[in-house]
Amino acid sequence: TVVVSPCYKDIAFWVPENYEENDFFELARGIAGDLVEQIECIDEFTNPKTGKSSKCYRTTYRSMERSLTDDEINALQNKLRDDAAEILKVEVR
């Protein structure tokens, strides 16, 4: 049995009013497919002055067949950041 270590990456962003969490999950899975083992919201807060809400998600990447390289994971995470800003209209922090 091969045990492959997971890789964790966090992303935080301000969410627009019409934000749907499931859209972010689907976007991540569309980019990284089966390499996304889990996504969880690990922090959220609302700025009392602006009323803007922020969410921070931790994505667990893992392949069952092999170790993933830092470059590979970083490329996926960068695409997720870019696409989330462009498609979901979030403001990455």
C-alpha positions as CSV (number, residue, x, y, z in Angstrom):
1,T,0.0,0.0,0.0
2,V,1.3,3.4,-1.0
3,V,0.5,6.2,1.5
4,V,0.8,9.6,-0.2
5,S,0.9,12.7,2.0
6,P,-1.7,15.4,1.4
7,C,-0.8,18.9,0.5
8,Y,-2.8,21.8,2.0
9,K,-3.4,25.2,0.4
10,D,-5.4,28.1,1.8
11,I,-7.3,30.8,-0.1
12,A,-9.1,33.7,1.4
13,F,-11.3,36.2,-0.4
14,W,-14.1,38.8,0.1
15,V,-17.3,37.3,-1.2
16,P,-20.0,39.2,-3.2
17,E,-23.5,39.3,-2.0
18,N,-24.7,36.6,-4.4
19,Y,-21.9,34.2,-3.5
20,E,-22.7,30.5,-3.4
21,E,-20.2,28.3,-1.6
22,N,-21.1,25.3,-3.8
23,D,-20.0,27.2,-6.9
24,F,-16.5,27.5,-5.4
25,F,-16.4,23.8,-4.6
26,E,-17.5,23.0,-8.2
27,L,-14.9,25.4,-9.6
28,A,-12.1,23.7,-7.6
29,R,-13.1,20.2,-8.6
30,G,-13.4,21.4,-12.2
31,I,-9.8,22.6,-12.1
32,A,-8.1,19.8,-10.1
33,G,-10.6,16.9,-10.4
34,D,-9.8,13.9,-8.2
35,L,-6.7,15.6,-6.8
36,V,-9.0,17.6,-4.5
37,E,-9.6,15.4,-1.5
38,Q,-11.4,18.0,0.6
39,I,-12.3,21.6,0.8
40,E,-13.4,23.2,4.1
41,C,-14.1,26.7,5.2
42,I,-11.6,27.3,8.1
43,D,-12.4,30.9,8.8
44,E,-15.0,33.6,8.1
45,F,-15.7,37.1,9.3
46,T,-17.5,40.2,8.4
47,N,-15.8,43.6,8.5
48,P,-18.0,45.7,10.8
49,K,-17.0,48.9,9.1
50,T,-17.6,47.8,5.5
51,G,-20.1,45.0,6.0
52,K,-18.0,42.9,3.6
53,S,-17.6,39.2,4.4
54,S,-14.5,37.2,4.0
55,K,-14.1,33.4,3.8
56,C,-10.9,31.3,4.0
57,Y,-10.9,27.8,2.5
58,R,-8.4,25.0,3.0
59,T,-8.1,22.7,0.0
60,T,-6.5,19.3,0.6
61,Y,-4.8,18.0,-2.6
62,R,-3.8,14.3,-2.8
63,S,-3.2,11.7,-5.5
64,M,-3.8,8.1,-4.6
65,E,-1.1,7.0,-7.1
66,R,1.8,9.3,-6.6
67,S,3.3,12.3,-4.8
68,L,2.3,15.6,-6.2
69,T,5.0,18.2,-6.9
70,D,4.9,21.7,-5.4
71,D,4.9,23.1,-8.9
72,E,1.9,21.0,-9.9
73,I,-0.1,22.0,-6.8
74,N,0.9,25.7,-7.1
75,A,-0.3,25.8,-10.7
76,L,-3.7,24.3,-9.7
77,Q,-4.0,26.7,-6.7
78,N,-3.1,29.7,-8.9
79,K,-5.7,28.8,-11.5
80,L,-8.2,28.4,-8.7
81,R,-7.4,31.9,-7.4
82,D,-7.6,33.4,-10.9
83,D,-10.8,31.6,-11.9
84,A,-12.5,32.4,-8.6
85,A,-11.8,36.1,-9.1
86,E,-12.9,36.1,-12.7
87,I,-15.9,33.7,-12.6
88,L,-17.2,34.0,-9.1
89,K,-16.3,37.7,-8.8
90,V,-14.6,37.2,-5.4
91,E,-11.8,39.6,-4.3
92,V,-8.9,37.4,-3.4
93,R,-7.0,38.6,-0.3
